[in-house]
Amino acid sequence: MRLFEGTPFDRPPECERCGRLESECQCPPPEPIRLAPEKQTAVIAIESRKNGKRVTVVRGLRAEGNDLPGLLAKLKLQCGAGGTLKDSEIEIQGEQLDRVRQVLTKIGYRVKG
């Protein structure tokens, strides 16, 4: 007799949609839930880094409901500058406040700063 015989832990996991074993399931992965840009407020600011370098920082957008890497790519392309994603904050090199504000407003985000 096995330890979990006859309990739900004894059976292999099954797909909730098709009922097959998870290893045999062909169902596509569920679509991620995205928040509407109109319902979010992005806070942008310019900050100084070491050696006097200035960066434009976008805060206030949650990572769970947004495609932050995609948004970072759009901002970098529009600004013609480098950037990075740190702790759900987007950083664009240089003083790009006006361009970032313009791009975010065009997408539909509310913007502060």
N, C-alpha and C positions, 0 to 999 in steps of 0.2 A: 504494500500500500504506500502510495506517495504522500508527501506532506500536505499538498493542497488538492488532493484528488476530490473531484466533485464540486469544487468551488470555481468562481469565475477566474481565479488566478491559474487554474489548471489548464484552461483552454488557451490556444494561441490567439493573439489579437486579430480582430476582424475589422474590415472597413465599415464605417457607419453608413455609407451611401449604397454600396453594392453588395455587402454581406460576405465578400470573399476574404480570404486570408490577406493580411497586409502585404505579405511578400508576393502575392499573386495579383494584387489590385492594379487596375489600369486607369483608375479615376484620375483626372487632372487635379493638381493641388488647388485648394480654394483661393479665390482672389483676395488679396490683402485689403483691409478696410482703409479707405482713404478719407480724410477729413476735407471738407470743401474749403478752398482758400478764402472765400468770402467770410467764413466764420472764425478766421484766425488773424491775430495781429502780430506782425513781425516788428521787433524793435531793432533799429540799426543805430550804430554808433561808431565813432572813430577812436581807436585806442593806440597808445604808443607802446612799442616794444623796445627791447634793448638796442643800443646804438642809434636811437632816434628813429627807428623804422616805424611807420604808421600802417595800421591795418583797419579795414572796415569790417565790423562784426555784426552778424545777424543773429538775434536771439528771439526766444519766444515761440519757436516752432517745435512741436513735439516730434520725436523720431518715429513713434508708433504710427501716426496717421499721415505721414508725409514721406515723399521720396527725396530725402535730403541729399543723397549723392547726385541724383538727377538735377536737382535745383542748383547745387554747387557747380555742376558742369555748365548749366545755362548761364549762371552769373559770371563764371570765369571766361566764357566765350564772349559774352556781351561787353565785359570790362577789358578784355585783352590783358588779363593779369592772372597770376597764380593764386591759389587758395587751398584751403584745407577744411576738414570737418573735425572739430574737437568737441566732445561731450555735447552733442546736439546743437552746437554753435557753428555757424559758417563764418570762416575768416577769408577775406579777399585782400590781397596785397595792395597797399597804397590807399590813398584817399579817394574812394569810389562811391561816396555817399549818394550823389545825384544819380549815377547810373544804376546803382543797386535799387534805389527807391523807384526809379522808372520801370525797371524790369519786374519788380515785385508787384507794383501797381497794375502793370499790364497783365500779369498772370491772374490777379484778382485779390491779392492779400491786402489787408489793411496795414498801413505802415505808420509807425511812430518813430520820430527821430530824424 
